[in-house]
Amino acid sequence: MLQAMLAGVASIKAQQTRMNIIGNNLANVNTTAFKGGRVTFQDMIAQTIRGASRPTEYSGGTNPIQYGLGVLVAGTDVNNEQGSLAATNRPSDLAIQGNGFFLVSNSSRIGYTRDGAFDLDAEGILVQRSTGERLVGWAADDDGGVNTQNPLSPTSYISIPLGSLNAVQATTRATVTGNLNAEATGTDTWDVVMTVYDSLGGSHDIRVQFKNRLAPPAAGAPAGATASWEWEAFEGTTSIGSSATAGNEPLYFDANGARLNSTIMGGITLPAAGGAMAQAISLDFSGISQLKAESNVTPSSQNGYPPGSLQGYSIGPDGVVTGLFTNGLTRSLGQIAMAVFSNPAGLERTGNNLWRQTDNSGIPLTGAPRSGGRGSINAGFLEQSNVDISNEFTDLIVTQRGFQANTKVVSTVDEMLQDLINMKR
């Protein structure tokens, strides 16, 4: 009977442990990216009264006689299933869809979390609002390039200094499109004026003049050419490049009005001025035709920008943080890192929605989102707890009944022992 009492006591302790886990799950039903846990039980060692025997010529075999001694907590594990995503419309709120963990740092160690409730601190660094842990990733270089092969450290942060980061982009390419009149005479000209930018963001008005139409063109024209136009670019009255400059050529057209040039580009050089260095600019003439219609060649695009300050940012599914500047320029500021583990259930909770690596979790495999089995990042969303309230309430009832049943075992054995003691009377 004492064995029954001890088995009941062991089960009561096990049910208490299970109740603790259920209570923690329900307490965190609204915790961002919380992963619910569960308890598994195993039977305690059994006392063998008689071992099994094999069949003989005259009798069959017999089974062992054993008495179980109770139950033990085999372990606790974590449900790492995806939680649902809730829209917050905050650009700094991030949710992982799929496998992986954010890397966060307190400057001395790196922790792992699914909680993407980040915000910008006074230094423009993405931090967890509740703990101040900084989000780890790769910073971009001055040209917006990100090298995800660079090693990460607890001080690898992405800075988003709104209002204080300035950016400029010098013009390296400009495009003009339209039509040059196929009935123009050799003295007819057409001027195109466009604005380009130097290395310091200074604006320059460039005038490109198309002139000296020849039909047929001069010697040296490609086969099939029926007409040619020369061109020359000016800043003010200063010539900065023309079809006669080395590496350039006139515009050649065939009988269908299509371009025949071996290259679609023309090169000009913006002179150094005001502290800005000389700037080479390619002119794209591929969109120009020669038809019997009025000349109408206009600038269509150029890739330069005047100075502008950082006014916003966006985060893509691949974790790339793109800065939005007041001059219309967009440039990468960095890329968020993500880690996956061969056994994420082996991670250890450290509180504050953080996990740490253990011997059984495997090493963190760090890389860019949407690569190597890592999930994608959804900006403006937060992952919700994956605790299922209906399941937890069901487990709550079952655990309560198990607890009650085993208290009945203890109380019943106590009554039986009391009856034995009373036999002496």
N, C-alpha and C positions, 0 to 999 in steps of 0.2 A: 504493500500500500504506500509505503514511503516513496517508492519509485514513481507511482502515479502522481503523488503530490509534487515531487521534484519535476516531473515532466510538465505538470500544469504550471508550476512557477516559471519554468524555462519558456513556456509558450506565452505566458503573461508578459515577460520581459521582451520577447520577440514582437508581440503585438504592440507593445508600447513604442518600440523602435519604428514599426510600420506607421503607427499613428503620428509619430514625429515627422516622418517624411511627408505624409498626406497633409498634415497641418502646414508644413513649409510650402508645399505646392500651392495650396489654397491661399496662403498669405501672399504669394508672389504671382497671383493670377493676372495682375495688371503690371507686373514688372517688365520693363522693356527687354525683349529678347531673352527672357528667362527660359531655361530648359528644365522641365519637370524631372523628378527622380522617382525611383521605385525601389522597393526592398524585395529581395528573393530569400526564401528560407531553405534550409536543408535539415534532414533528420539527424539527430545526434547519434553517436555510436550506440549500437545495440548490444545488450548483454546476451551472450549465447549460453543457453542452458544445456542444449544438446546439439551436437553437430549433425549434419546430414550423413546418411549411410547409403551405400550403393546396393542395388538389387543383388540377391544371391540366387543360387540354384533352387532354394526352398522358400524364399520370401522376397517381397518387393522392397524397394528402397524407401527410406524415411526422410522426411524433410527436416531441416533444422528447427529447433525451438529457440526463439529469441524474443526478448522484451526490449522494445525501444525505450530510450531514456530521455526523450524530449526533442526539442527543436532548437536550432541555432539560426542566427542571421547569417546567410551565406554571403551577402554583400549588398551593396547599393549600386545602382547604375543610373545613367542619365539618358533621357530621351532627347536625342539630337535632331529630331524631325524639324522641318521648316515651320516657323511660326507665320501667321498671316501678317500681311503688310497693311499698315494704316497710313493714309495720306496726312501729312502735316503742312505741306506747302512751304516749308523752311528749307532753303538751299543747303544748309549745313547739316540737316538731318539725313542720315544715310542708313539704308537697310541692305543687307546682303541677301541676295536671292541665289540659293545654292550653298555649296560648301565653302568653308573658310571663316577666318577670324580677322578682325582689325588688329593691328599692332599699335599699342599705346605705351607711352613711356613717362616715367617720372624723373628722367634724366640719368638714372642710375641702373635701371633694369627695364626690360621690355615685357609687358603683359599682353594678354590676348582677350578679346571681347567681341561679342556680337552686338553690343549696345552701341548704336550709331547716333546717339543724341549729342552731337558736337555743336560747338559754337566758336566764334572768333574771340580771342582774348585781346588785351590791350596791345600786344605785339603783333597782332594779325596772324596768330597761329591757331589752327583748329584744335580745340581741347574738349574733353568731356565736361559738360556743364556741371555735373555733380561732384567730380573729383579733381578736375584740373589736369587729368592725364592728357598728354599731348599725342596727337595722331602722328604715326610714323609713316614716312614715304620718301620718295626721291624728289629733290628740288630740281627744277629745270635750269639750264644755263641761260645766258643772256639772249640767245637766239630762240629759246623755247624748246630746245631739245632735252629729252629725258633719257638717261641711260639706266635702265632697270637692272643692269648687270653690276652696278656699283654696290658694294656691301653696305648694309644698314647698321646703324648703331643707335643707342638710346637717345642720341642728339640729332637724329635725321628727321628734321621737321619740314613741313611745307608752309611757307609764309605767304599770306594773302594780305599785304598792307594796303587796304583800301584808302584811297585818297592821297597816299604818300609815294606810291610807285608811279613813275613816269615812263612813258615809252614813246619811241618815235621809229619810223621805218622809212629809210631812204628809198627813193624810186629806183628800181633796177630794170623795170619793163613797162612799156606803155604801148597801147594798141590803138590803131586808127582804122576805121572801116568806112566803106562808102563806094562811090563811083567817080571815075574820072571820065570826062566827056570824050567819046571816041571821035567826035567831030571837031575837037579843039585844034587850034592852029599852033604853030611853034612859038608864038608869042604869048599865048594864053597861060595864066598861072592860077593856082588855087592854094590858099593859105589855110593852115589848121593851127589853132592856138590851144595849148594845153598847159596845165599847171602840174609841175613835178616838185619833189622835195629832196633836199640835200641831207647829209648825214646828221645834221643838227635839227632837222625839221623845218628849215627855212624853205619858203615857197619860191618857185622860179617859173615865170611864164616863158614857155618855149613855143616858137613859131616854126612850123614845118611848111616849106613852100615846094609845091610840085610845079615843074616848069619844063620848057623845051621839049614839047612832044614831037617825036620824030616818027614818021611812017613812010617808008620802012625805017627801022632803027639803024644806028651806026654799026660799023663792023664790030664783031665780037659778041653779037647777040646770040642767044641760044636758038637752036633749030626750031622753026615754026613761029618765031616771033614776027609780028606784023607792025608793032608800034612799041615805043618806049617813052618813059617819062623820067626825067632827072628830078632829084629832090635835094633840098638843103635845109638844115635846121639852124635857127638863130636864137640867141638870148639877147634881146635888144637888137643891136646892129652887129653883134659879134657872131660869126659863123662857128658852130660847135660840132659840125659834122655834115657830110653830104654824100651823095652817091659816088663822088669821085674820091672819097677818103678810102685809104687802104682797108680791104676787107668788106667794103660796101659795093653796091652796084645799082644801076638804074632799075626801074620797074619795067619789066617786059610783059607784053600781052600778046596772045594769039588772036586768030580771026574770030574766036568765040568770046573774046573779052576776058579770058581767064589768065591768071598770072602764070608765068613760065619761069620765074626765077629759081635758081638752084638753092637759094636760102630765102626764108620769109622775113628775116630780121635785118635791120639796119642799125649800126652802132653810132652813138653820139657820146660826147664827154662833157658833162657839166663842169665848168671851171671851179677851182677852189676859190672860196670867198667867205669872208666873215668868220673865219675859224673852221669852216667846214672843208673837208678834203674833197678833191675832185671826184666826181661820181660818174661811172660809166652806166649808160642807159641803153637798153635794146629797144628798138622800135619795131613793132610787129605790123607788117603791111599785108598780111595774108588775107585780110578781109576786104581788100580793094579790088574792084573790077574795072574794066573799061568798056562801057556800053554807050549807045547813042542816046544819051540823056544828060541833063545838066549835071555838071560836076557838083558833088555833095559829099565830100570826105570830112568826117568828124572824129574827134577823139572818143573812144568808147570805154577805156579803162586804163588805170595805172596803179601799181601796187604800193605806192608810197603813202605815208600819213604824216600829218603835222604832229607836234607834241601833244600828248594826252595823258591824263592820270587814270589810275585804276578806279573804276566806279562799281564794279560788280564781278561776279564769278559764277561759273557753273561747273558741275561735276558730272562727268559722263559715266556710262556703264562700265567702262574700262578703268575707272578711277582717275582719269586725267582731269586735273583742275585747270580750267581755261579762264584766263582773266579777260574782262571786258573793259576797254578803255574808252574815255570820252571822245576820242578821235575816231572811233569805229574800229580800231585795231583789236584783234583777238589774238592772244598768245598763251601758250601753255605755261603754267606756273609750277607744275609738278605733277606727280602721279602717286596715288595712295597705294600702299603695299598691303598685301593680304597673305595670310599663312594658312596652310592646310596641314593636317596631321594624319598619319596612317591609322591612328586609333584615337579619335577625338574624345571618346568616352573615358579615356585614361587621363584626361586633364583634371587638375585639382582646382576646386573653387577656392578663391582667396578673398571673397567679399567684393562689394562694389561692382558687381557684374563682371568681375575679372576672373581669368583662369591662368594657371601657370603650367608649364611643361613638367611632366613626370617621366620616370624611367619607362613607363608602359604606354605613354602617349605617342612615342616616337619623336623625332626631331621636327621642328617646324620647317616646312618647305615653303619658303617665302618667294613671292613673285608678284607679277601684275595680275589684277582681276581679269577674269575671262581667259585665263591661260592655265595650263597644267592642271585642269580639273577644278580650278577655283571658280567661285560664283561671280555674278555681276553685282554692281552697286546701283541702287536706285536712290537718287537724290530726291529729297522731299517726302520721304517715307521713313517709318520706323517699324522694325519687326516687333510683333507682339509676343507675349508669352505663349508657349505651346501647351500649357496646362488645359486639359479638358475637364471642365467642372463636373459634367455628368459622370465621367469615369471616376473622378476623385470622390464624389458623393457615394457612388456604388462601393468603392473600396472602403470608404468610411464606415458604411453599414456592415460590410463583411468583417472588417477589422473589429468593430465593436462587438459583433456577435461572437467572433473568435475569442475575444477577451472575456466576454461574459461566460462563455462555455467553459473556459479554463478556470475561471474563478469558481464555477460550480464544482469542477473536479476537486479543487483544493478544499472547498468547504465540505464536500461530501466525504472525502478521505478523512478530514478532521472529525466528522461525526462518527465514522466507522471506528476510528481510533478511540474516540470517547466511549463507544459501546464496548470495545475490548477492555478498556480500563474499568468500566462499570461491572464487567463480569466477575471481578474479584469480590465485589460486594455481595 
